[in-house]
């Protein structure tokens, strides 16, 4: 009777998780039931619960950081007379970072953490964030000057993101978040090299 009761409870819990969108398809849910009976109430949410303060801060800080990068990319893409290679880079940055923003927001929701990061938009410039004046300068710039300013500002922006991401790699607990941070470090390091090459050509 105890085994049947435990199995029934596990099945009910798996069903609840499925309805809440925390589990995958029906098959994967049923397959996971045997591994759930040896844990406490936290084990069904092991994936969601596997995070720490560093993971939360990484997501909360990287969202507004990425949002500003997308805004900068939109600014340069809207201008005339911009170097084609700079435009291509801006498109690549926007294409990479917008999906990451959505992923980071999803993690914060799963973790039950505050996803309202508007107040963090003015974070310390040590994180590579541009000030309002910086953004206004980029918005007002034209032609080659705009291309150059975008590359210089985005290089600083990327350097801040790499520092934040490396902190997540070193101190984070959630495997997906750490993997995302590793991708950011690799991708943005390569983009900095590209931007330095483009600056030398302008």
URLIN-V459131 format. One line per field, one symbol per residue. phi: phi as a letter, one per 20 degrees, with the letter a starting at -180 (. if undefined). psi: psi as a letter, one per 30 degrees, with the letter a starting at -180 (. if undefined). A space follows every 10 residues. Layout:
BEGIN
phi=???
psi=???
END
This chain:
BEGIN
phi=.fffffffff fffffffffe meceffffff feggeefdde feffdgfffe bcfffffgff efffffffff ffffgffeee megfffffff fffffeefff gfffffffff emefdedgfe feggffenfe fgfffffffe fclfffgfff ffffffffff ffffffffgf cfdfffffff ffffgfffff ffffffffff ef
psi=eeeeeeeeee eeeeeeeeff gflbleeeee ffeefffgla ffefgeeefi laeeeeeeee efefeeeeee eeeeeeffll gkkeeeeeee eeeeeefeee eeeeeeeeee fglkgjgeff fhlkffggkk leeeeeeeef llbeeeeeee eeeeeeeeee eeeeeeeeee flekeeeeee eeeeeeefee eeeeeeeeef f.
END
